Amino acid sequence: MSAANGRTPATRTVVEELLRRIGEGDPERIAGLYAERGDWKLSWPEDEHGRSATPWIRHRSTRADAAAHYRELAAHHRPGAAATAIERVLVDGGDAVVLGEIRQTAAATGREYR
């Protein structure tokens, strides 16, 4: 994401925009904030989730992969049965960490998790 003057906007601004877009739920707009190429690993042991039960949890490396992640996440969860609580956004220069809780309900089982 580039500012009009060609400089990259402040990290906190980008994080806030990402969270806003995630809340809106449009995978393409969310992915627009991701780099074209990257190394995005969702770490969750294979024996605990299985690839077929949680297809959204896998390694991603492109902006298109990021959009696919949000599409898959939506496709495998019950609409309107999710909640997110952001507790804190920590920023140090170009690095940021978002702390909070995400709750979802799996469409296949009706089981809620966080």
N, C-alpha and C positions, 0 to 999 in steps of 0.2 A: 504494500500500500504506500503510495507516494503522495507527498503533499504537493500543492500547486507550485511551490518554489523548487521542487526537485529533491528536497530533503525528506528523509524518512520521519514520519511523525513520532512523537514520544511513545515509548513502549506502553505506558498505561493507556493511552488513547487507543492504540491498536487492540489491546486486550479487551477494553470495554466495548469496542466495536465488534470484536469477535463474539463476545458473550451476548450482545444484543442480537446479532445475526443468528446465533444458535437458538436463541429464544424465539425468533421469528420462524425458524424451521425450514428455510430455503437452502437446500444443500449446495446449489451452485453459487449463491451469494456468500455462504459460509466459506466455501472453498476458495473464493476470490481473494481471501486474505492469506492463503497458504502460498508458499513458494512453489514455483513450477516443479522443482525437484527437491526432495528432502529425504529424511530418514525418520519416519514416524513409526515407533514400535509401541504397540499396546501389549504390555506384559501381563500375561495371565497364563499360568501353566496349562499346557495342552490336556493333561490328564484331569484337570478340574473343570474344563469347559467343553472340550471336544469341538472340533472344527464345524461339524454339522449343526450343533446346538447354538453356537454363537459365531456365525460367519462374519460379523462385523469386527471381531477381535482378531486382527492379523496385521502383519507388517504392511505398511503403505510407503510409497516412494514418489508419488506425483500429486499434483493438484487435483487431477481427475480421480485419483484414489481417495483423496480427502472427501470429495463430493460423494463418491460411492459409499464411504463409511457412513455418512449421515443419512443417505437413502436406505442403506441396509438396516441401520439402527431404527429408523422409523418403520420400516416394513416388518420388523420382527417384534414390535412392541405395541401395546394397546394405546391408541390415541387418547389423550386426555387423562391418562393414568400415570403421569410422570410429574415429578416435582424436583426443583433444584434450589438449593440454598447456598449462596456464595458467602463464605465467612470472612475471607480476606484475600486481597490481591497484593502480592509482594513483588516489588519491582526493584531491580538493581541494574541500572544502565539499560542494556538491550535485552536483559533476561527478566522473565516474569514467571511467577508460580501462582496458580489460582487454587485456593483451598476452599473446600465446601463439600456438599453432599448432593449426589444425584440419585434419584429414585426412579425406577422404571418397573413396568409390569410386562413380563414376557407374554406375547400373544399366544404362543403355542401351549403354554402351561397355565397361564393366569397367575403365575407366581411373581410376587414383588421382590425386588432386590435393591440394594443400595451399595 
